[in-house]
Each structure stands twice: as structure tokens, then as C-alpha cells.
Amino acid sequence: MPRKSTSLSLDADLIARAKAVGVNISRAAEAGIEQDVRRAEAARWKEDNKAAFEAYNRRVEEEGLPLDKYRQW
């Protein structure tokens, strides 16, 4: 993926500690942002599909699981 230079304001002590142990600050920041973006996207997907989940759960409560009669356990 192409990379883009950006400016961040980060805690000075945290930067010093990261450098002292050899952490690549750019990669660490990118990993943290990626994690937060994935969480936000997952939360948005759940919210966008909430009505479908609720409808499916209502249907299962009313009619049981599809193909339930074929289950052997």
C-alpha cells in the first residue's frame, strides 16, 4: 500500500520509552489506528444489520431453527 506522511502529537514520555526499546513508532501508530478502525467498522456493521439480526432471532423463536428436525443431537 502507498504510504502517506502525516503529523501526530503524541505523549513525549511514551515516544522516549518506545525509542528506548526499539519500537517503530510509525508502524506502532499505524497498527493502533488499524485496530480502532476495525472496531469502529465492526460496530457500524452490527448497527447497520441490527434489524436483520432481530428479525432472524424473532423467526427462530417463533419457528425454531431451520432444518432443526434433521438434527441428530
C-alpha positions, 0 to 999 in steps of 0.5 A: 500500500502507498504510504502517506506522511502525516503529523501526530502529537503524541505523549513525549514520555511514551515516544522516549520509552518506545525509542528506548526499546526499539519500537517503530513508532510509525508502524506502532501508530499505524497498527493502533489506528488499524485496530480502532478502525476495525472496531469502529467498522465492526460496530457500524456493521452490527448497527447497520444489520441490527434489524436483520439480526432481530428479525432472524432471532424473532423467526427462530423463536417463533419457528425454531431453527431451520432444518432443526428436525434433521438434527441428530443431537 
